[in-house]
């Protein structure tokens, strides 16, 4: 093979490889830095302790929910407000809201709210229950495979005038059940409607 023919073949191979590379990169492109809507949606239940930051009891949430489904009093000055009771397609119900310390002192009697946690966090709202009066059934807070509650944990104190967010997830009652009683120890029972 002559030197001239070898140079021609090499140049042709380089051009073919370059074209293939450009086409491959063009097919993978189109990322303008914006996530698609499906990338922003959560794909499952997120449990504190699995890479998530646990909610801090000392931080006041920035925007306060406006809808109030129920409000109930506990210890003097402590008010629990329920803002959402949502049925999820995954077969559970999430109750969320705020616990506010309207007293002048720091509230630290949060251990009554916990379930049977034996880990270091120890304090949570896992003592909460839902009661379906029509179906005559009580539902307890769900737990993950490590027996951690699917609820707010790490509450150690509530400063005066401070509201802390809370959530708790429960197995969903039958779809015919539209109303349940929510109870957290030390608070009066609150009857709430289920959405979704």
Secondary structure, 3 states (H helix, E strand, C coil): CCHHHHHHHHHHHHHHHHHHHHHHHHHHCCCCCCCCHHHHCCCCCCCCCCCCCCCCCCCCCCCCCCCCCEEEECCCCEEEEEEEEEECCCCEEEEEEEEEECCCCCECCCHHHCCCCCCCCCCECCCCEEEECCCCEEEEECECCCCCECECECCCCECCCCEEEEEEEEECCCCCCCEEEEECCCCCCEEEECEC
